[in-house]
Amino acid sequence: MSVTVRVPAKVNVQLAVGPARPDGFHPLANVFLAVGLYDEVTVTPADELRVTCEGPDADQVPLDRTNLAARAAEALAERYGRTPGVHIHIAKDIPVAGGMAGGSADGAGALVACDALWGTGASRGELLDICAELGSDVPFSLVGGAALGVGRGEQLTPLEVGGTFHWVFAMAGRGLSTPAVFREFDRLGEGTDIPEPVASQELLAALAKGDPDALAAAVSNDLQPAALSLFPELAGTLATGRAAGALAALVSGSGPTTAFLVRDPESAAAVAQALVASGTCRTVRTASGPAPGATVAGPDPVRRPVPGT
């Protein structure tokens, strides 16, 4: 009587950030690409809601009701008039506080798993509505693949991807607070005219063609200067990856994970080795994308996609 859902990490191949709105949020043009680093979220009936976690940096994951997985279970239970009696166990492989949407992935994973466990039969639209209430990155964790997110990033348009893109990710020695990075973005932009964010047509075309060189020329992250301002050591990690042959290097989302686009698995291995040898990061992972979104583990245990995908 348990359900397990596998859910991917993401990298932002473009993150265009507009000026702060009156509600404090920033309009975004956020091009997400899901990559093959996964958390697995397992839910089991229980007398009361509780969360456990294992894996790298699991001690940094909150186990109370601030955890997005717990909030997802509560939101679905409230919508369907039931108590959220469930044990949520998270097997972490996505970096914690690394700008790769690990917490958002767990929220999406718990939502899909609870829907399957409880047989609520929520529609695709209902699940996405709850995801959007939970956080800006949560809807994409459900959808996966590649998508353009606008608004706060939660309004998604799926994107065509014409091939596989290979990445190296370098995890930093400490985390970065996303709200702090946005505050620094605002501070650095004081007195300047910040344009409304728009998706790069060159970048969308590169994704559609599966062209790593064209994508490398188009990737961008408007939060990178703010992340580097708060965490200057990341500049050395970026420089190391470029020198080792990465086609492009950028901070992933609000950081502090740095992402390196490479041509193929052999190039990924070379860049990863150089990053490890440099001592400029804590750990290194390689992955490719696009990857599927939240996927229920079947009993065989063949993976099957969430209904409606």
C-alpha positions, 0 to 999 in steps of 0.5 A: 500500500505505497506509491513511489514517484520519480521526479527530475531536477531542472536547469534554467537554460534561460532565466530572464527576470523583470522588475519587481511587481507590487506583490514582490514577485518578479515577472520571468521568462524562464526556459526550463530543461529537465535533466536526469537527476532524480528524487524518489518520493514514496507515500504510505498510509499513516495515522498522521502526516510525517516526512522522512528523508535519506540521501546526500545532504538529507540533514538539510531537508526540513521534515516539518510542514514547511516541506513542499512535499508535506504542503502538497499532501495537505493541499490535495487532502483539503481539496478532496475533504480528507485528512492528510494521513500519510508517511512521505519518504524522500530519497534525495539525489537532486542537490539540496538548496542548489538551484535545481528545484529539488524541493519543488520536485519533492512537492510535485512528486508527493502530489502525484503520489498522494493522488494515486494512493488516495484515488482522488482522480484529480485532473491534470489541470487540478494538479497543475493548479495545486503545483502553482499554489505551492511554488513557481517551479513546482508545475514544471517538476510535474511536467518535465521535458522542456517548457517556457514558464512566464508569470512567476514561472508557473504558466507553462508552454511545452517546448520542442527539443530536437536532441539530447543535451549533456551537462555537468553540474558542480555543487558548491560548498554551501547553499544560497537563499533564493529570496536573498538572490532576488533581493540582491538582483533588486539592489544591483538593478536600483536606478536602472531600467529593467526590461520586461522579460522575453524568451530568446528566439535563438535559444528556442530554435537551438533547443528545437534543433538539438544544437548544443553550439547554438544553445551554448551561444544563447544561454543566459541567467539574469540572476547570475550577477546577483548570485556571484555578488553573494557567492564570489567563489562561484566565478572560479568554478565557472572559469574552471569548467570553461577552461576544461572545454565546456561549451557554456557555463552558467549559474543554475537558477538562483544558484549556487550550483553551476551548470556546464553544457558540453558536447557529449558524454566524453566531454562531460567526463573531462569537464567533471574530472577537471572540476573535481581536481580544481577543488573549486566545488564540493561534488560534481554530477553529470546528466542529460536532458530532456528528462520526463516529469513526475513518473509513477513507479509501476509494480513491475517496476516499469515507469509509467507517466502521470495520466494526461502527460 
